[in-house]
């Protein structure tokens, strides 16, 4: 079945002609005004001079080290990196706690029992952790070659 069999522009054209005849003698002025306003807005949007160049992508290069680094340099570099990662994780945990407190305040202000919701979420998380631990302890069957 074709979608085009249900489309007939005749009604739309007849409606346009009827409205055009009823519009009065000022219809040409209003049509010209509509064309000028639309054309002006369109030209402002499409102007080539005002286009913003896209921001170049951020490039992250893979760090490379000297091949002759000593074991102590490697260990100190790893320790410094671990301290940075731990600090970033602590800052993220603080932000997460702040956001959680903000959402709790919004929930309390809107009449929700946020403590019950929090308890339910904790019990669901504990159940999911228990299911994951149980799945990790189940050993797959050993298939012996024939």
Phi, psi and omega in degrees: 000140181262139177288336184287343181289338180268358183258126179221107182285357183301317179296318179295319180293319179296319178297318179299317180296320180295316179293323180297320180289328181278349187290339179093185186281349180271004184298326180294321180293316179294323177294317178296317179297317179297320179294318181294315180296314180297317179296320179296313179298317180297318181293328177291325181286322189267355184309131183287327184291333186263008178288139179266129178292140179295146180291134179295148183292151175281129182253127177250116181272148177285128182286136176237150183241165176294146181285339184261026179291145179277166179298323180294320178296319179296315181295319180292323177295317178296320180294318179296319178295320179295321177299318178297316181295320179295318179296317178296320179294321179294318178296320178294321178295322177296316179296318179298319179295320178297315179296319179298318178295323178296314179295324177296318179297319178295319179297316178297320181294332180267004174092014180272152175269086187290333179292320178293320178297318180295317178298318180296318179296320178294320179292323177294321178294320178295320178296320178294321178294321178294319179295322179293321178294321179293319179294328180287333182276341179285124182268138178291152181295144179273124180258121180269138179294146183281000000 
